[in-house]
Amino acid sequence: MERLRSDDPARIGDFVTLARVDADGSRGVPDRRYLARSADGGRTVLVCLPPPGGDPVRWAAEAQQAARLTQPGFWPVGQLGGTPAFPWYAAPYRPALPLPAVLAAHGGPLPEALVRTLGGTLAEALASAHVVGVVHGGVCPAGVLVTACGPLLGCFGATRAQASAGASTAQGAVLDSGCLAPEVAAGGPVDRAGDVYALGAVLAYAVTGHTVPEQQEIPAGLRDLITACRSRDPHSRPEPAGVLAELLPGAAYGSLAGATEPVSLPGRVVAALSRQSAQLLAAALPTQER
């Protein structure tokens, strides 16, 4: 969490902004995300805005679509607001770290066992969305928010929302280019196979620190799966349910995404989440009013 800058909004709708969720200059962040509090002090929320240079109309359309996605495993969109030129959405806030911050707190790539758990949870969430015909379209390291109970997917539709008129998806996107499937980078539509490609990039990032690592950097136990997810041929990529089965053999579908029990996280990550909790409490104090 970072201090507000002079060019950050002091208020967004009825919410008073308290802090930036992402560090200034963070790469691959497809939203501007703020910790904010309702004017009466009763609610603390995460408020998201379109990124600089993004298409606010497309971004608002994606936010409206995301509000329909209520399955476990996704950061919920609780309230939509704003104007066509300045749209925003708010979600209940809980202490969380974007995946890049998790790696920074850990001091490098995550252990394979933890990557399997986190990846399996993300795969299950995507599977539940695909079953009802919804494509996420924004899977990326910065869009994975890790809580004490596991990861949640945010940044819904970021790939689609960032494509500007007259530009290809790759040119208009602020997402890490390593998360864009070749057919999407070439201007094709974002579909379920594109979500799986991006999931493979997130797995690669979690276990190596890069979305496009060299083969030898990937642990042998995950190498074949990540390679399959990142196949240039969309038809050769596995379904999310298949990714879950490979990562966590025997895991019951429906038992991971939306878990309410704490997962086993490295001590440094737990400490970082604890600091987030302390910052959240401090921000909620009246003396912190901005």
Order of alpha helices (4+ residues) and beta strands (2+ residues): beta-beta-beta-beta-alpha-beta-beta-beta-alpha-alpha-beta-beta-alpha-alpha-alpha-alpha-alpha-alpha-alpha
